[in-house]
Amino acid sequence: MVIGLDFETYSPVDLKDHGAPRYFEHPDWCVTLAGTYTRVSASPVSKSYDFALDPEQAKVQLAHDIEGQIVVGHNVGFEKMVLRKLGMLDLPESFIDSAVIARAVG
């Protein structure tokens, strides 16, 4: 099954100006929210994971929901970095980058 994934994160370091390593390594870096979207039969299912409220529970639930899925994200390299930073080293095997697809189709 295919599942869309998006993270909202915070760091006082500007990602564009200073790059991903400095952005992710700042001590105040955090995930604030994650969201997923998939279809079960004909019904869309979207879920939010509130990392600001309960980061451990959000991480456990997100790991459960993406396990065995094909993960789709816009600039999916960012999602992969966030998953690794969260300690989710057993990542799904398949990722689709919607930004790459959008560039390919013009």
WODAGI-V154138 format. One line per field, one symbol per residue. ss: DSSP state (2 for helix, 1 for strand, 0 for the rest). phi: phi as a letter, one per 40 degrees, with the letter a starting at -180 (. if undefined). burial: b if it has 24 or more other ideal C-beta (glycine too) atoms within 12 Angstrom, else e. A space follows every 10 residues. Layout:
ss: ???
phi: ???
burial: ???
This chain:
ss: 0111111111 0000222222 2222200001 1111111111 0011111111 0000222222 2222220001 1110022222 2222200000 0001111222 222220
phi: .bbcbabbbb accccccbgc dcdcccccca ccababaabb fcccbbbbbc cccacccccc ccdcccdgcc cbacgddcdc ccdcccgccc cdcbbbcccc cccccg
burial: eebbbbbebe beeeeeeeeb eebbeeeebb bebbbbbeee eeeeeeeebe beeeeeebbe ebbebbeebe bbbebbebbb bbbebbebee bbeebbebee eeeeee
